[in-house]
Amino acid sequence: MTYRSLRQCVDDLAKNGHLVRLAEEVDANLEAAEIQRRVYRSGGPAVLFENVKNCSFPMVSNLFGTIERARFIFRDTYESVRRVIELKVDPNNFWQRPTRYWKAPLTALGMLPRSCSRGAVLANETTIGRLPQLVSWPNDGGAFITLPQVYTEDVEQPGLMHSNLGMYRIQISGSHYEPDREIGLHYQIHRGIGVHQAKAIRAGQPFKVNIFVGGAPAMTLSAVMPLPEGMSELTFAGALAGRRIRMIACKDRPAIYADADFCISGTVHPSKMLPEGPFGDHLGYYSLAHDFPVLTVDNVYHRKDAIWSFTVVGRPPQEDTVFGQLIHDLTGPIIPTVIPGIHAVHAVDAAGVHPLMLAIGSERYTPFQQKHEPAELLTQANAVLGQGQMSLAKYLLIVDRDDDPDLDIYDIESFLCHLLKRVDWRRDLHFQTRTTIDTLDYSGSGLNQGSKVVMAAVGPAVRELPGSIEGDLRLPDGFSEPKVCLPGVLAIRGPSYAADASGSDVAVEKFCNGFRDDAAINRFPLIVIVDESDFTARTLSNFLWVVFTRSNPAADVYGIDASTHHKHWGCRGSLVIDARIKPHHAPPLIEDAEVTKKIDALATRGGPLAKYL
């Protein structure tokens, strides 16, 4: 089935057992988010909140809460879209397997958006204050739209085919915003909306923005899809929706999505910036308040049967994890065609996506090389770091496919063990300092400011990885409770962080200087200094989250028996990553205790969600 509206999708999901309706009154302030987190964690259904406190609009969440439900939503178009992408990768596939691809031209024709003069979204008008005021975490700076589709057009090349549809955070209350008149627009670097805004400023024209909520689920997924620059997300949405996306042509503003549930239309004035945030974000911490553009609201439209769709982000996994799975399924085959030699990449969700990226490449041009050391892998790593959002990767770990053709990039423990068996810390670390990182990552030196490191390993295994601690490691004073996280990786509890004037931590420096390169601890090629070693080692997910969200490579990577040669830093002994919480880090997300008790009580009363809460 293909959906033109969100209401059609909700009714179809309910009919097929994928959605439950909750009639009990729920507050959009913290309560709806707490329910969503629990239902997602339990693998539960989508939830339609029919009775939202102080609001006339129902809310729906968890539409994409499981990969099975996401594929059900797109069941009539998913495979055809995949086949169109396969043909884009290699057009010769059509002639080799015509029976598989005979529908592809029809799918391609359905991708083009269609201009129209009217649509359901323009049926009614309201105000920002009457929209659902979703607050997900106790210290959020106000209410936010968490599934927005932000639409802009290129002032130099107006029209649908040069538009940008992205999912950028929208704050609709709090801070210094004038109620019902101003809202905050937060977008990160390497986003298409930034290109459009820059062109509008250069042209001396007002920068007009439309924000859609709801409509066909295909529009929501298209807003997060990392499509090539210059390709309109509307074309992809049309293919995934199984029908051309209808856009209402407007004389003095960008086109409006005809079948959206809501549309907020306004103007961004380049001279006005206000603090946006804090906001509990997908790394599991609050992104703090910073100046971002302000949208002056002109109109707020909604259809007569409007439903407000939302999600909740926080420490992964959350519902947005499924978006990542869908993106991989649909666009994974394109990666080798964009970066020659690269076979697969994986932005690790448990580590917050951008902090850790894994890659499998090829040493194709060195057939007679006697020394097994990275060569072309480094070229490929630089290419990965030059591609769109992949450029925000902080730790990039890359290995050679020929060393293990069966290595699964999504088996994270096996991948890490493969690298740690082969890596030579004297040679295989390559830093980029004073560069850009994710806006939401506060491990660096400022907003968007931090460093990167490439770890590249190739060749046969040079060591076995210990799976247990043998004997007494005799740790320096202040360091204790060593725990094995996974083979070859040791977590050690360290003292509280205290940096010197240079930014280095004296205690960790002394730790590294307290061992010789032949010390027993060096049997573990990777050591992480943390605040809670038991928590870090308890699960692979904990290890990934703690280590890669709480460290900045250039500042927090140390080594036993370290040295610098021709400005290349390395170490003969264990690599040491300081992953303790530091004063400049953002605070982690913690639920409100009173709201937790209230949702606990809701669960005990029974009802359609009881078993998921």
VEXDREN-2710 file (C-alpha; in Angstrom, 1 decimal):
% VEXDREN-2710
k/r/px/py/pz
1/MET/0.0/0.0/0.0
2/THR/1.2/3.5/-0.7
3/TYR/0.2/6.4/1.5
4/ARG/-0.6/10.0/0.5
5/SER/-1.2/11.1/4.1
6/LEU/-0.1/10.3/7.6
7/ARG/-3.7/9.5/8.5
8/GLN/-3.8/6.7/5.9
9/CYS/-0.6/5.3/7.3
10/VAL/-1.8/5.4/10.9
11/ASP/-5.1/3.6/10.0
12/ASP/-3.3/1.0/8.0
13/LEU/-0.8/0.3/10.8
14/ALA/-3.7/0.0/13.3
15/LYS/-5.6/-2.4/11.0
16/ASN/-2.5/-4.7/10.7
17/GLY/-1.6/-4.7/14.4
18/HIS/1.4/-2.3/14.1
19/LEU/-0.2/0.6/16.1
20/VAL/-2.2/1.1/19.3
21/ARG/-4.3/4.0/20.3
22/LEU/-3.9/5.5/23.7
23/ALA/-7.0/7.3/25.0
24/GLU/-5.7/8.3/28.4
25/GLU/-4.5/11.9/28.7
26/VAL/-0.8/12.3/28.2
27/ASP/1.3/15.5/28.6
28/ALA/3.6/16.4/25.7
29/ASN/5.9/17.8/28.4
30/LEU/8.2/14.8/29.2
31/GLU/5.4/12.1/29.5
32/ALA/5.0/11.3/25.8
33/ALA/8.8/11.1/25.4
34/GLU/9.1/8.8/28.4
35/ILE/6.4/6.5/26.9
36/GLN/8.1/6.5/23.5
37/ARG/11.5/5.5/24.9
38/ARG/10.0/2.6/26.8
39/VAL/7.8/1.4/23.9
40/TYR/10.8/1.6/21.5
41/ARG/13.0/-0.3/24.0
42/SER/10.4/-3.1/24.3
43/GLY/10.1/-3.4/20.5
44/GLY/6.5/-2.2/20.8
45/PRO/4.1/-0.8/18.2
46/ALA/3.6/2.7/16.9
47/VAL/1.5/4.8/19.4
48/LEU/-1.3/7.3/18.6
49/PHE/-1.7/9.6/21.6
50/GLU/-5.4/10.6/21.1
51/ASN/-5.7/12.8/24.2
52/VAL/-2.8/15.3/24.5
53/LYS/-3.0/17.6/27.5
54/ASN/-3.9/21.2/26.5
55/CYS/-3.7/20.4/22.8
56/SER/-6.3/19.6/20.2
57/PHE/-4.0/17.7/17.9
58/PRO/-3.2/13.9/18.4
59/MET/0.4/12.8/18.3
60/VAL/2.0/9.7/16.9
61/SER/5.4/8.2/17.6
62/ASN/7.4/5.0/17.0
63/LEU/6.3/4.8/13.3
64/PHE/9.8/3.6/12.5
65/GLY/10.4/1.8/15.8
66/THR/11.4/-1.5/14.3
67/ILE/13.0/-2.4/10.9
68/GLU/10.1/-4.8/10.3
69/ARG/7.5/-2.1/10.6
70/ALA/9.5/0.4/8.6
71/ARG/9.7/-2.2/5.8
72/PHE/6.0/-2.9/6.2
73/ILE/5.2/0.9/5.7
74/PHE/7.2/0.8/2.4
75/ARG/6.3/-2.7/1.4
76/ASP/5.0/-1.9/-2.0
77/THR/7.9/0.3/-3.1
78/TYR/11.0/-0.7/-1.1
79/GLU/12.3/-3.3/-3.5
80/SER/11.6/-1.2/-6.6
81/VAL/13.6/1.7/-5.1
82/ARG/16.5/-0.6/-4.3
83/ARG/16.5/-1.8/-7.8
84/VAL/16.6/1.7/-9.2
85/ILE/19.6/2.3/-7.0
86/GLU/21.2/-0.9/-8.2
87/LEU/20.8/0.3/-11.8
88/LYS/22.3/3.7/-10.9
89/VAL/25.4/1.8/-9.5
90/ASP/25.6/-0.3/-12.7
91/PRO/23.2/0.3/-15.6
92/ASN/24.5/-2.9/-17.3
93/ASN/22.4/-4.8/-14.7
94/PHE/19.3/-4.0/-16.7
95/TRP/20.5/-6.0/-19.8
96/GLN/22.0/-8.8/-17.7
97/ARG/18.8/-9.4/-15.6
98/PRO/15.9/-7.6/-17.5
99/THR/13.2/-9.5/-15.6
100/ARG/14.4/-8.2/-12.3
101/TYR/14.6/-4.6/-13.4
102/TRP/11.6/-4.2/-15.9
103/LYS/9.7/-2.0/-13.4
104/ALA/12.6/0.4/-12.8
105/PRO/11.7/2.8/-15.6
106/LEU/8.2/3.1/-14.2
107/THR/9.6/3.8/-10.7
108/ALA/11.9/6.5/-12.2
109/LEU/9.0/8.2/-13.9
110/GLY/7.1/8.3/-10.5
111/MET/10.0/10.1/-8.8
112/LEU/9.4/13.5/-10.3
113/PRO/7.5/15.9/-8.0
114/ARG/4.3/17.5/-9.3
115/SER/3.3/21.1/-9.0
116/CYS/-0.3/21.8/-8.0
117/SER/-2.4/24.8/-6.9
118/ARG/-4.1/23.5/-3.8
119/GLY/-3.7/20.9/-1.1
120/ALA/-5.2/19.6/2.2
121/VAL/-2.5/21.2/4.3
122/LEU/-3.9/24.7/3.6
123/ALA/-7.4/23.8/5.0
124/ASN/-6.8/25.6/8.4
125/GLU/-4.5/28.0/10.2
126/THR/-3.3/28.0/13.8
127/THR/-0.4/29.4/15.9
128/ILE/2.8/27.9/17.2
129/GLY/1.5/27.9/20.7
130/ARG/-1.4/25.6/19.8
131/LEU/0.9/23.0/18.3
132/PRO/2.0/20.0/20.5
133/GLN/4.7/21.3/22.9
134/LEU/7.0/18.3/23.0
135/VAL/9.7/18.4/25.6
136/SER/11.7/15.2/25.7
137/TRP/14.3/15.7/28.5
138/PRO/14.1/17.6/31.8
139/ASN/16.7/20.2/30.9
140/ASP/15.6/20.9/27.3
141/GLY/15.4/24.6/26.6
142/GLY/11.8/24.4/25.4
143/ALA/9.6/22.4/23.1
144/PHE/11.0/21.0/19.9
145/ILE/9.9/19.5/16.6
146/THR/11.7/16.3/16.3
147/LEU/10.6/15.0/12.9
148/PRO/10.6/18.2/10.8
149/GLN/10.9/18.3/7.1
150/VAL/12.7/21.6/6.4
151/TYR/12.2/22.7/2.8
152/THR/14.2/25.4/1.0
153/GLU/14.8/26.4/-2.6
154/ASP/17.8/27.8/-4.4
155/VAL/17.4/31.5/-5.1
156/GLU/19.8/31.2/-8.1
157/GLN/17.9/28.2/-9.5
158/PRO/14.3/28.3/-8.1
159/GLY/12.0/25.4/-8.4
160/LEU/11.5/21.9/-7.1
161/MET/14.4/20.2/-8.7
162/HIS/17.0/22.4/-7.0
163/SER/15.3/22.3/-3.6
164/ASN/16.6/20.8/-0.3
165/LEU/14.6/18.8/2.2
166/GLY/16.4/18.1/5.4
167/MET/15.7/17.2/9.0
168/TYR/17.0/20.0/11.2
169/ARG/16.2/20.6/14.8
170/ILE/13.4/23.2/15.4
171/GLN/12.8/24.8/18.8
172/ILE/9.3/26.3/19.0
173/SER/9.3/27.7/22.6
174/GLY/11.6/28.9/25.3
175/SER/14.9/30.7/25.1
176/HIS/14.4/34.3/24.0
177/TYR/12.0/33.6/21.2
178/GLU/9.0/35.8/20.8
179/PRO/6.0/33.5/21.4
180/ASP/4.0/32.6/18.3
181/ARG/6.3/34.8/16.2
182/GLU/9.9/33.3/16.4
183/ILE/11.3/29.8/16.4
184/GLY/14.9/28.5/16.4
185/LEU/16.4/26.7/13.4
186/HIS/19.4/24.5/14.2
187/TYR/21.4/22.9/11.4
188/GLN/24.8/21.4/11.4
189/ILE/27.6/22.0/8.9
190/HIS/27.7/20.1/5.6
191/ARG/23.9/20.6/5.2
192/GLY/22.2/21.7/2.0
193/ILE/20.2/24.3/3.8
194/GLY/23.4/26.2/4.5
195/VAL/24.2/26.4/0.8
196/HIS/20.8/27.8/0.1
197/GLN/21.1/30.4/2.9
198/ALA/24.5/31.5/1.7
199/LYS/23.2/32.1/-1.8
200/ALA/20.2/34.1/-0.5
201/ILE/22.5/36.3/1.5
202/ARG/24.8/36.9/-1.5
203/ALA/21.8/37.7/-3.7
204/GLY/20.4/40.1/-1.0
205/GLN/17.1/38.2/-0.9
206/PRO/15.1/37.1/2.0
207/PHE/15.7/33.4/2.9
208/LYS/12.3/31.7/2.9
209/VAL/11.8/28.4/4.7
210/ASN/8.9/26.0/5.0
211/ILE/8.8/23.4/7.8
212/PHE/6.5/20.4/7.2
213/VAL/5.4/17.8/9.8
214/GLY/3.6/14.6/8.8
215/GLY/2.4/13.6/5.4
216/ALA/3.6/10.5/3.7
217/PRO/6.2/8.6/5.7
218/ALA/8.4/8.6/2.5
219/MET/8.9/12.4/3.1
220/THR/10.2/11.8/6.6
221/LEU/12.7/9.2/5.5
222/SER/13.8/11.3/2.5
223/ALA/14.5/14.3/4.8
224/VAL/17.3/12.2/6.5
225/MET/18.6/10.4/3.4
226/PRO/22.2/11.4/2.5
227/LEU/21.6/12.0/-1.2
228/PRO/24.2/13.4/-3.6
229/GLU/24.4/17.2/-3.6
230/GLY/22.1/18.6/-6.3
231/MET/19.6/15.8/-6.2
232/SER/16.2/16.8/-4.8
233/GLU/15.0/14.7/-2.0
234/LEU/11.5/15.1/-3.5
235/THR/12.4/12.8/-6.3
236/PHE/13.5/10.1/-3.9
237/ALA/10.4/10.6/-1.8
238/GLY/8.2/10.1/-4.9
239/ALA/9.8/6.7/-5.7
240/LEU/9.5/5.6/-2.1
241/ALA/5.9/6.9/-1.7
242/GLY/4.8/5.2/-5.0
243/ARG/3.4/8.5/-6.2
244/ARG/4.6/11.9/-7.3
245/ILE/5.0/14.3/-4.4
246/ARG/2.5/17.1/-4.8
247/MET/3.9/20.6/-4.1
248/ILE/1.8/23.8/-4.1
249/ALA/3.4/26.5/-6.1
250/CYS/3.6/29.8/-4.3
251/LYS/4.5/33.2/-5.7
252/ASP/6.5/34.7/-2.8
253/ARG/7.8/31.6/-0.9
254/PRO/9.0/28.1/-1.6
255/ALA/6.5/25.5/-2.6
256/ILE/4.4/23.9/0.2
257/TYR/3.9/20.1/0.5
258/ALA/0.3/19.6/-0.3
259/ASP/-0.3/16.5/1.7
260/ALA/1.6/17.5/4.9
261/ASP/-0.3/17.6/8.2
262/PHE/1.3/20.9/9.2
263/CYS/3.3/23.6/7.5
264/ILE/5.2/26.4/9.3
265/SER/6.1/29.1/6.8
266/GLY/8.6/31.9/7.6
267/THR/11.7/33.9/6.9
268/VAL/15.2/33.7/8.2
269/HIS/16.9/37.1/8.7
270/PRO/20.7/36.7/8.5
271/SER/21.4/39.4/11.1
272/LYS/19.4/37.8/13.9
273/MET/20.7/34.9/15.9
274/LEU/19.4/33.7/19.3
275/PRO/20.5/30.9/21.7
276/GLU/18.9/27.6/20.7
277/GLY/18.9/24.7/23.2
278/PRO/19.8/22.9/25.4
279/PHE/18.4/19.8/23.8
280/GLY/18.9/16.1/24.7
281/ASP/20.5/14.7/21.6
282/HIS/21.4/11.5/19.9
283/LEU/24.9/11.1/21.5
284/GLY/23.2/10.7/24.9
285/TYR/24.1/14.2/26.2
286/TYR/22.6/17.6/26.1
287/SER/23.7/19.8/23.2
288/LEU/24.1/23.2/24.9
289/ALA/22.7/26.6/24.0
290/HIS/24.4/28.3/21.1
291/ASP/23.4/31.1/18.7
292/PHE/21.5/29.8/15.7
293/PRO/19.3/31.3/13.0
294/VAL/15.8/32.5/13.9
295/LEU/12.8/31.9/11.7
296/THR/10.2/34.6/11.8
297/VAL/6.8/32.8/11.4
298/ASP/4.4/34.1/8.8
299/ASN/1.8/31.3/8.7
300/VAL/1.1/28.0/10.4
301/TYR/-1.2/25.7/8.3
302/HIS/-2.7/22.3/9.1
303/ARG/-5.1/19.9/7.4
304/LYS/-8.4/19.1/9.1
305/ASP/-7.4/15.6/10.3
306/ALA/-3.8/16.6/11.2
307/ILE/-1.6/14.3/13.3
308/TRP/1.6/15.5/14.9
309/SER/4.4/12.9/14.3
310/PHE/7.4/12.9/16.6
311/THR/10.3/10.9/17.8
312/VAL/12.7/11.0/20.8
313/VAL/16.5/11.0/20.6
314/GLY/18.9/10.1/23.3
315/ARG/21.7/7.6/24.0
316/PRO/21.4/5.1/21.2
317/PRO/19.7/2.9/20.3
318/GLN/16.5/5.0/19.7
319/GLU/14.0/5.1/16.9
320/ASP/16.5/7.0/14.7
321/THR/18.6/3.9/14.8
322/VAL/16.2/2.3/12.3
323/PHE/16.6/5.3/10.0
324/GLY/20.3/4.3/9.8
325/GLN/19.4/0.7/9.0
326/LEU/17.1/1.9/6.2
327/ILE/19.7/4.3/4.8
328/HIS/22.3/1.4/4.7
329/ASP/19.9/-0.9/3.0
330/LEU/19.0/1.6/0.3
331/THR/22.3/3.4/-0.3
332/GLY/25.0/1.0/0.9
333/PRO/25.6/-0.3/-2.7
334/ILE/26.5/3.3/-3.8
335/ILE/29.5/3.7/-1.6
336/PRO/32.0/1.6/-3.7
337/THR/31.0/3.6/-6.7
338/VAL/31.7/7.0/-5.0
339/ILE/35.0/6.0/-3.4
340/PRO/37.1/3.6/-5.4
341/GLY/38.6/0.8/-3.3
342/ILE/36.1/1.2/-0.5
343/HIS/33.9/-1.9/0.0
344/ALA/31.8/-0.8/3.0
345/VAL/31.5/1.8/5.7
346/HIS/29.6/1.7/9.0
347/ALA/28.9/4.7/11.1
348/VAL/28.5/3.0/14.5
349/ASP/25.1/3.9/16.1
350/ALA/26.0/2.8/19.6
351/ALA/28.9/5.3/19.6
352/GLY/26.6/8.2/18.5
353/VAL/27.1/7.7/14.7
354/HIS/29.7/10.3/13.9
355/PRO/32.3/9.6/16.7
356/LEU/33.2/6.2/15.3
357/MET/33.2/5.0/11.7
358/LEU/34.5/1.6/10.4
359/ALA/35.6/1.0/6.9
360/ILE/36.8/-1.9/4.7
361/GLY/39.1/-0.9/1.8
362/SER/41.6/-2.5/-0.5
363/GLU/45.4/-2.4/-1.0
364/ARG/45.0/-2.7/-4.8
365/TYR/48.2/-1.2/-6.1
366/THR/50.9/-2.9/-4.1
367/PRO/51.1/-6.5/-5.3
368/PHE/54.9/-6.7/-4.7
369/GLN/55.0/-4.9/-1.4
370/GLN/57.0/-6.9/1.0
371/LYS/56.3/-4.8/4.1
372/HIS/52.7/-5.1/5.2
373/GLU/51.8/-1.5/6.0
374/PRO/48.9/0.8/5.0
375/ALA/49.3/2.6/1.7
376/GLU/46.2/2.9/-0.4
377/LEU/44.1/2.5/2.7
378/LEU/45.2/6.0/3.8
379/THR/44.2/7.4/0.4
380/GLN/40.8/5.8/0.8
381/ALA/40.5/7.0/4.4
382/ASN/41.1/10.6/3.3
383/ALA/38.4/10.1/0.6
384/VAL/35.9/8.9/3.2
385/LEU/36.7/12.0/5.3
386/GLY/36.0/14.2/2.3
387/GLN/32.4/12.9/1.7
388/GLY/29.5/14.9/3.1
389/GLN/28.5/13.8/6.6
390/MET/31.1/11.1/6.7
391/SER/33.6/14.0/7.0
392/LEU/32.4/14.4/10.6
393/ALA/33.8/11.0/11.6
394/LYS/36.1/11.4/14.6
395/TYR/37.7/8.0/14.8
396/LEU/38.0/6.2/11.4
397/LEU/39.1/2.6/11.6
398/ILE/40.0/1.0/8.3
399/VAL/41.2/-2.4/7.3
400/ASP/42.1/-4.4/4.1
401/ARG/39.4/-6.7/2.8
402/ASP/42.0/-9.2/1.5
403/ASP/43.2/-9.9/5.0
404/ASP/39.8/-11.5/5.7
405/PRO/37.3/-11.5/2.9
406/ASP/34.5/-12.7/5.2
407/LEU/34.9/-9.9/7.8
408/ASP/31.5/-8.4/8.6
409/ILE/31.7/-4.6/9.1
410/TYR/28.5/-4.8/11.2
411/ASP/30.1/-7.4/13.6
412/ILE/31.8/-4.6/15.6
413/GLU/33.6/-6.8/18.1
414/SER/35.1/-9.0/15.3
415/PHE/36.1/-5.9/13.4
416/LEU/37.9/-4.3/16.4
417/CYS/39.6/-7.6/17.1
418/HIS/40.7/-7.9/13.5
419/LEU/42.3/-4.4/13.6
420/LEU/43.9/-4.8/17.1
421/LYS/45.6/-8.1/16.0
422/ARG/47.3/-6.2/13.1
423/VAL/47.8/-2.6/14.1
424/ASP/51.2/-1.2/14.8
425/TRP/50.8/1.9/17.0
426/ARG/54.2/3.2/15.9
427/ARG/53.0/3.6/12.3
428/ASP/49.3/3.2/11.9
429/LEU/47.9/6.3/13.7
430/HIS/47.2/9.4/11.5
431/PHE/45.8/12.5/13.2
432/GLN/44.0/15.6/11.9
433/THR/44.1/18.3/14.5
434/ARG/42.1/21.6/14.8
435/THR/39.4/20.4/12.4
436/THR/35.7/20.1/12.3
437/ILE/33.6/17.5/14.2
438/ASP/29.9/17.0/14.8
439/THR/28.2/20.1/16.2
440/LEU/26.6/17.9/18.8
441/ASP/29.9/16.4/20.0
442/TYR/31.3/18.3/23.0
443/SER/34.5/16.2/23.5
444/GLY/36.5/18.8/21.4
445/SER/37.7/22.3/22.1
446/GLY/34.5/24.2/21.0
447/LEU/31.5/24.1/18.8
448/ASN/32.4/22.0/15.7
449/GLN/36.0/22.1/16.8
450/GLY/38.0/19.0/17.6
451/SER/40.3/16.4/15.9
452/LYS/40.2/13.1/14.1
453/VAL/42.4/10.0/13.9
454/VAL/42.6/7.3/11.3
455/MET/43.7/3.9/12.5
456/ALA/44.7/1.8/9.5
457/ALA/45.7/-1.8/9.7
458/VAL/46.8/-4.3/7.0
459/GLY/48.6/-7.6/6.8
460/PRO/48.8/-10.8/8.9
461/ALA/48.0/-10.8/12.6
462/VAL/51.1/-9.8/14.7
463/ARG/49.7/-10.6/18.1
464/GLU/47.1/-12.7/20.0
465/LEU/44.5/-10.8/22.0
466/PRO/44.2/-11.7/25.7
467/GLY/40.6/-12.3/26.9
468/SER/41.5/-12.2/30.6
469/ILE/43.8/-10.5/33.1
470/GLU/46.6/-12.8/34.2
471/GLY/48.6/-12.0/37.2
472/ASP/49.0/-8.6/38.9
473/LEU/49.1/-5.6/36.6
474/ARG/50.5/-3.4/39.4
475/LEU/48.8/-0.2/38.3
476/PRO/50.1/3.2/39.4
477/ASP/48.5/5.0/42.4
478/GLY/45.0/6.3/41.5
479/PHE/44.3/3.7/38.9
480/SER/42.3/0.6/39.8
481/GLU/39.6/-1.9/38.9
482/PRO/40.9/-3.2/35.5
483/LYS/38.2/-4.9/33.5
484/VAL/38.4/-6.6/30.1
485/CYS/35.9/-5.0/27.7
486/LEU/36.6/-7.4/24.8
487/PRO/39.7/-9.3/23.7
488/GLY/42.7/-7.0/23.8
489/VAL/40.9/-4.1/25.3
490/LEU/41.2/-3.1/29.0
491/ALA/39.2/-0.5/30.9
492/ILE/40.8/1.0/34.0
493/ARG/39.3/3.3/36.5
494/GLY/41.2/6.5/36.7
495/PRO/41.3/9.4/39.2
496/SER/39.2/12.5/38.5
497/TYR/40.3/14.4/35.4
498/ALA/42.7/17.3/36.1
499/ALA/44.5/18.9/33.1
500/ASP/47.6/21.0/33.3
501/ALA/48.2/24.3/31.5
502/SER/49.0/22.4/28.3
503/GLY/45.7/20.5/28.4
504/SER/47.3/17.1/29.2
505/ASP/46.3/15.2/32.2
506/VAL/49.3/14.7/34.5
507/ALA/47.9/11.4/36.0
508/VAL/47.5/9.8/32.6
509/GLU/51.0/11.0/31.5
510/LYS/52.4/9.4/34.7
511/PHE/50.4/6.2/34.0
512/CYS/51.9/5.9/30.5
513/ASN/55.4/6.7/31.8
514/GLY/55.1/4.1/34.5
515/PHE/55.5/1.2/32.2
516/ARG/58.2/0.0/29.9
517/ASP/57.3/-1.4/26.5
518/ASP/57.9/-4.9/27.7
519/ALA/55.5/-4.6/30.7
520/ALA/52.7/-7.2/31.0
521/ILE/50.0/-4.6/30.5
522/ASN/51.2/-4.2/26.9
523/ARG/49.6/-7.5/26.1
524/PHE/46.5/-5.4/25.8
525/PRO/47.0/-3.2/22.7
526/LEU/44.2/-0.8/23.7
527/ILE/43.7/0.6/27.2
528/VAL/40.9/3.0/28.1
529/ILE/40.9/5.2/31.2
530/VAL/37.4/5.7/32.4
531/ASP/35.3/6.9/35.4
532/GLU/33.6/3.5/35.8
533/SER/35.4/0.5/34.4
534/ASP/32.7/-2.0/35.4
535/PHE/30.0/0.0/33.5
536/THR/32.3/0.4/30.5
537/ALA/33.1/-3.3/30.3
538/ARG/29.6/-4.5/31.0
539/THR/28.5/-4.4/27.4
540/LEU/29.9/-3.7/24.0
541/SER/27.4/-0.8/23.7
542/ASN/28.6/0.8/26.9
543/PHE/32.2/0.5/25.7
544/LEU/31.5/2.2/22.4
545/TRP/29.4/5.0/23.9
546/VAL/31.8/5.8/26.7
547/VAL/35.1/5.7/24.8
548/PHE/34.1/7.4/21.6
549/THR/31.8/10.1/22.9
550/ARG/34.0/11.2/25.7
551/SER/37.4/11.5/23.9
552/ASN/38.9/13.9/21.5
553/PRO/41.8/12.1/19.6
554/ALA/44.4/14.8/19.6
555/ALA/43.9/15.7/23.2
556/ASP/42.9/12.3/24.8
557/VAL/45.1/9.7/23.0
558/TYR/48.2/8.7/24.9
559/GLY/50.6/5.8/24.6
560/ILE/53.1/3.7/26.6
561/ASP/56.6/4.4/25.3
562/ALA/55.4/7.1/23.0
563/SER/57.6/9.1/20.6
564/THR/57.4/11.5/17.7
565/HIS/59.4/11.0/14.5
566/HIS/59.2/13.5/11.7
567/LYS/56.1/14.9/13.3
568/HIS/54.5/11.4/13.3
569/TRP/53.3/10.4/16.7
570/GLY/53.2/6.7/17.8
571/CYS/53.9/4.4/20.7
572/ARG/55.7/1.0/21.1
573/GLY/53.4/-0.1/23.9
574/SER/49.6/0.1/24.5
575/LEU/47.5/2.9/23.1
576/VAL/45.8/4.7/25.9
577/ILE/42.5/6.6/25.4
578/ASP/41.4/8.9/28.2
579/ALA/37.6/8.6/28.1
580/ARG/36.8/10.1/31.5
581/ILE/34.1/12.9/31.8
582/LYS/35.8/16.3/31.6
583/PRO/34.6/19.7/32.7
584/HIS/33.9/20.9/29.2
585/HIS/31.7/17.9/28.3
586/ALA/28.0/18.3/28.1
587/PRO/25.9/16.6/30.8
588/PRO/24.4/13.1/30.1
589/LEU/20.6/12.6/29.8
590/ILE/18.7/11.5/32.9
591/GLU/14.9/11.0/33.1
592/ASP/12.7/13.1/35.4
593/ALA/12.0/11.0/38.5
594/GLU/8.5/12.1/39.0
595/VAL/7.6/11.5/35.3
596/THR/9.2/8.0/35.6
597/LYS/6.9/7.2/38.6
598/LYS/3.8/8.4/36.7
599/ILE/4.6/6.2/33.7
600/ASP/5.3/3.3/36.0
601/ALA/1.8/3.8/37.5
602/LEU/0.3/4.0/34.0
603/ALA/1.9/0.6/33.3
604/THR/0.4/-1.0/36.4
605/ARG/-3.1/0.2/35.5
606/GLY/-3.1/-2.0/32.4
607/GLY/-4.3/-0.9/29.0
608/PRO/-3.0/-1.2/25.5
609/LEU/0.6/-0.2/26.4
610/ALA/1.0/-1.9/29.7
611/LYS/3.3/-4.7/28.5
612/TYR/5.5/-2.3/26.7
613/LEU/6.0/0.1/29.6
END
